Amino acid sequence: MCGSLLAPFSAHGFEFGLRPSLQDINYIHAEAVDGSSRDFVTLIATAIQRADVVQAAAARWQAETIGIEAAIGEELPSGALYGQIGAANGKSQKPYSYGVRVSVPIFDGFSAANATAAQRATSEASHHAALDELAATLVDLVAAAAAIRRETETLAIRQTQLKVAKELLAAIANEEKAGLTSKVDRDQVESQLAQIRIDIKSADSARLEAMESFAKIAGAAPSRVGAIGSIADELPPNADAGLEVALAENPQLAQQIGLADAAALKTKSLEGSLGPAVSLDLSAGVTGDFDNAVAEATDLRAALKLEVPLAFGRDASVRKSALNAQAAAFEVNAARNGVTAGLRSAYKRLDNTRASLKLANEALERARTVRTGMAVERTLGQRSIFEILSAQKAFAEAQIQVLGVRYDLTVAEHLLAAQLGRLDDIYGVTLR
């Protein structure tokens, strides 16, 4: 999975959104993509559509977005249609009235405007929280899929190891009949056969666990996981370049910034609500009496209203809100420090894992050479069964070690991409 492979899928722009109800097929909708349906990018992008944790985060974001409309409503004129009928002076009069009243806010200390701005900031924070959930779920899916492939390949290595050991056992049996070897040699081979069978069961159990992890997110595990490759081309080359991206795009940090902005604006809104408010009250209506049609009259009124609230004890609410805003600001600093430290550590781990992969491949080549040399020297009678078994086991373990480090590298790259805030772009998915 290199940059050239990922680019077509990113261009198609998968889109995530809400489905109307849980009875529908999916909250998430994706455009059709070109290429094999078994491609790793398509596999993950398709699986993420069935992740209910992402759907839930998207729903919370949508709820906060709708809250903006409610907040805007508080800034608009309010009014009501009214009508009433009754009795006065016993039964001699039956007065009635009807009309419309409207109150137009003129000044409220910017309380409503700040409340709307606070809701916008809350909605933006919720959006970043949903993006963070999306990225975390993508990482979980990639890790589970990579583990499935790792254990599947481990099983293949163990099966080959088992086949070679069985062939060696058959050769030892023939040599034992000819008196060229002893029962001890056969026992050594049978002992390793038993261990290989245990290793096969362990690898299969690990594969099933990885499939279960994938199914917990997507509802079902893939029947096959293709080649994964690397997303290194999609990542900034070093920690300094990556930090610049992360400070601008990391969703956790952006969420904290949004929450801090919302907290500060809520405090301003509360402060504004404690000051004087001015509004223009308008009404137009008709009054009359059912027993006296001549008495019907039009009632038009306009009044400029000033209200100065007597905020007994409400200053404590303002102080409480201000302290919450201060705490949110500290949390932004903590998140920024966390992103900085985490990103530098992530790049260091990535460098270490790449170095480990190089060493693991070198160790694999040495194990391959030793195994081949041992086999040749065995035919010349220069090597014991124990040495042959050890060489075969070392080769299999070296292969499995390479698989493990490759898995670690895949996960490390994706974790880094998530910290950068770029993983959703790499897989061409977004929330709407």
N, C-alpha and C positions, 0 to 999 in steps of 0.2 A: 504494500500500500504506500506508494510514493506520491509526490506532489502531482505528477502528470496523471496518475490514475484517479486521484481524488477530485481533480478539477472539474470533470464533467458532472459528477454527482453534486458538487457544491453549486454548480450553475443552475441546476434544475430547481433548487430552492424548495425543499420540503417545507410544508407549513403545518403548524400545530394550531388547533383551536378547540373550542368546546363543542361537544355534541349536545343536542337538545335534551336528551334524557339517557338514563343508564340502559334503556332498552334498545337504543340505537347501536349500530355496529361499533362505532369508535368516537371518542372525543377528537381524535387527531386525524387529519386528512393529509395525504401526501400525493404529489403528482407522480405520474408514471415515470420510470427511469429507463434509460437504455442499458444494454449489457446483460450479462448473466444474472439471474436471480440469486445465484449462489455466491456472487461476489461479496467479499467481507463488508464493504461499505454499505451495500444494499441490505445485507443481512442485518446489520446493526440499525440502520435507519428504518427498516421495516419493523424490527422488534421494538424499538422505542415507542412506536405508535400505540403499543398495547400496554404501556407502563402506566398504571393507574396512579402511582405517586406523582407523576408528571401532570396527569390530568387534574388531580386534586390541587396542585400548586397553580395550574393555569386557571382553575375555577376561582381560587381565592383572589388571583390577580384581577379577573373579570369583575368580581364583586367589588373590589376596591375602585375599579375604573367606573363602575356604575355609581359608586358613592360620590364621584366628582359631580355628576349631574345633580344629585341631591343637594350637594353643597352650593352649587351655582343657583339652585332654586331659592336659597336663603337670601341671595343678593337681589332677586327680582321683586317687582311690586307684588303685593299679596292683596287678596280681596275676597269678596263673597257676594253671592246673590242672596237677598233676604226677603222674607215675606212673613207677615203676621196678621192675625185677626183675633179679636177679643170682644169684651163687653165692658161698658163703663156706665156709671150711674144706674145700676140695676139693669133694667131691660130697655131703657129708653135710647141707648146708643150702641152701635156695633161697629167700632172703629177698625180700620185695616190700613196696612201700609206694605209697600213692596218697592224693591229697587236694587241697587248695586253699591257696594262700598269698596274702595281701593285705597291702599296705603302705599305710598311711594317712598322708599327709603332715600334720604338725602345724605346723611352722614351718620356713621355708627362707630367712628374711631377705627375704621378699616377692619372691624371684627369679622364680618362676613367674608370679605375679600381674603383675609389671612387664613380663615378657616378653609376656604376653597383651595388656596395655595397649599395648605397643609395636606389636604386630601389628595391633591395631585402628587405631592412628594411621597405620600404613603402608597399611592398606586404605583409610582415608579419603583419604590422599594420592593413592593410585592412582585413587580415584574422581574426585577433582578433576583429575587428569591426563587421565582419559578425557573429562571434561566440557570441558577445554581443547582436546583433540583434536577433539571434536564441534564446538565453536565455531569453531575454525580451519578445519575442513572446510566448515562452513556458509558462512563468509566466502569461501572459495575457490570454492564452487559459485555463490554470489551474484555474485562478480566475473566468473566465466566466463559465467554466464547474461546478466549485464548487458552484457558485451562482445559476446556474440552479437547481442543486440538493437541495440546501438550500431552495429555493423558492418553489420547488416541494414538499418538505417535510413540509414546512410551510403551503402550501395549504391543505395537508392531515390533519394537526393538526387543521386548521380552519374548515375544513369540519366535523371533529369529534366533535369539539366544537359546531358547528351549529346543528349537530344531537342531541347532549345532550341537548342543549337549546330547541330544538323543542319538545323533550320528556318531558322536564320540563314544557313547555307551555301547552302540552296536559294534564299533571297531574294537573296543576293549574286550567285549564278550568273545569275539573271534580270537583275539590274542590270548585270552585266558584259556580257551579250548586248546590252543596250540602250545600252551605252557610258556608263553612269552611275557606274561604279566600275572599279577596276583589279584586275589579277591579285594584286597585293600584299594587297588586302583579303581575297580568297579564301584566299590562303596563310595569313593570320593565323588565320582561322577553322579551317582544316584543321589548323594547328599545335595549336590548343587542343583540337580533337577528339582528336588523337593523345594529348595529355596526359590528357584525361578518360578515355580508354580505359585508360591506364596506371593512373590512380587507381582505376578500377573493379576492375582485377585486384588491386591492392594491398588494397583493402577486402575483396574476396572471400577473399584469402589470410588476412587478419586474422580474418575470420569463421570460416574453417576452423580456424585455430589456437585460437580461443576454444572452438569445438565440441570440438576434441581435448582441451583442458584439462578441459572438463566431463566428457567421456567417460572420461578417466583416473580420475576419482573415482567416477562413477556407472555406468560400463560402457557408456553410450550417451548421445548428445547429444539434447536435445529438438528436435522438429521445428519447434517454434515457441515463442518466449518472449513472453508477453504484457506488458502495462504493469506497470512495477515500482513506481513511486510512491515515497513516502518513509516512513521509520519514525521520523521526528522526534518524533511524539507519544508514542513509547514510551521516549524518552530523557529523563533529568533536564535541566532547562532551562539549567544552567550548570555550570562546572567544580567549584565547591564542593559542590553537591548531588551531582554525579556521583562525586566523590572519596569521599564518605561511602558511597555504594553500592559502589564498586569495592573499597574497603578491607575491606568485609564479604563481597563475593561474587566478586571476581576469582579465577578458578580457579587461575591460576599462583601467586598469593600464597598461596591456601589450601593448595595442594600443598606449598609450601615450609614452611608452618607445620606441616602434618602430618608432614613428614619430620623437622623439627627436634624435634617432640614425640617421635617414634619413636626418634630418636637418643638423646635424654635418658633415655628409659625403658629403652632397651637398656643404657645405662651403669649405671643403677640395678639392673637385673636381674643384670648381671655382678658388680657389687659385692656384691649379696646372695648370689650363689652362692659367694663366697669365705668366707662366715661359717658358723657352726655351723648344722646342720640337725637337726630332731627329727622322728621318725616313729614310728608304732605299727605294729609288724609282727605280724600274726595268721596263724595256720595251723591247719588242722584236717585230720587225715588218719588213715589206718589203716596199721599195720605188721603184718607176719606172715611166716609161712614155709609154703611149699607142702607141706613134709613134716611140718609140725606145726600142724594147724589150731587146737589149743588155744592156741598162742602168739600168735594175732592179738590186737592191742590198738589202742585208739583213742589218737591222739596229738594233743592240743590244746595250743597254745602261744600266748602273748602276750608281746611284748617291747617295751619302750620303747627306741628306738635313738637315740643321739646320735652325730653324725658332725661332726668338725671337720677340714675339708680342709687338707692341707698344700700351699698354693698356691705352690709354688716358681716364681718367675718370672712368675706370672699377674698381678701388679700392673702389669706393662707393658701387658697387654691392657686393663686398666681405664683406664690413662692414655691409651692409643690411642683407646679408645671415647669418653672424655671430650673429647678434642681434636676428634674427628669431630662430637660434639654441639655443641661450640663453633663449629665451622665452619658447621654447619647453622643455628645461631642468627644468625651473621653473614649467611648467605645470605637469611634471612628479612628482615633489615633492608635488604639490597640489593634484594630483590624489592619491598618496601614503597616504597622510594625510587623504584624503576623504575616502579611503578604510578602513584605521585604525579606524577612528571615526565611520563610518557607520557600520562596522562589530560589534564593541562593542555595539553600540545601537541596532543592529539587535538581538544580543543574549539577551540583556536585555528585548527587546520587546517580544522575544520568551518566556523567563522565565515568564514575566508578563502574557502573554496570556495563558500559561499552568496553572498558578496559578488561573487565571480567570475561566478557564474551570473546574477546580476542585471545585471552589466555586459555579459555575453555576449548576454543577451536584448535589452538596449538597442542593442548593436552590430548585432544581427540586424535590428531594426526600422529602423535607419538604412540598412543595406545594402538592405533591401527598398524603402525610399523612393527611394534613389538609383537602383536598378535600374528602378523604375517611371518615374521622371523621365527617365532616359536613353532609355528606349524611346520616350517621347513626343517628346523633343527629336530623336531619330534620324529620326522621320517628318517633322520640320520641317527636316531637313538640317543640324542644328546640332551633331551628335555624330558622331565617327568610329567606324569598326568597332572599332578598338582600345579606345576608351572603353566601347563596348557590351560587348565581351568582358570587359574588366576589371570592369565592374559585375556581370555575371553570375557571374563567378568569385568575386568578393568576397561575393556573396550566398550562393553554395553553401558557401564556406569558413566563413561566419558560422553557417550552419545546422549544419555539422559541428562547429564549436567549441562550440555549445550542447550538442550530443549528448555531446561529450567531457567537458564540465564536469558535466553531469548524471550521467554514469557515475562521475566522480570523487566526486561527492556521495553517490551510492549506496554506493560502497565505503567512503567515510569514515564514513558513518553506521553501517554494519555493523561496521567495525573498532572504532568506539567502543562499540557494543553488546556486542561480544565482550570488550573490556577491562572493561566494567562487570560482565560475567558474566550478562548478560540475554538474549543472543541465542537461547539454547535456549528460554527462556520466550516470546520473541516469536514463534518458529516452532512453539511447542507441542510440542517434542520433549524426550525425557528418556531417561536410561539406567536400566536395571533389572537 
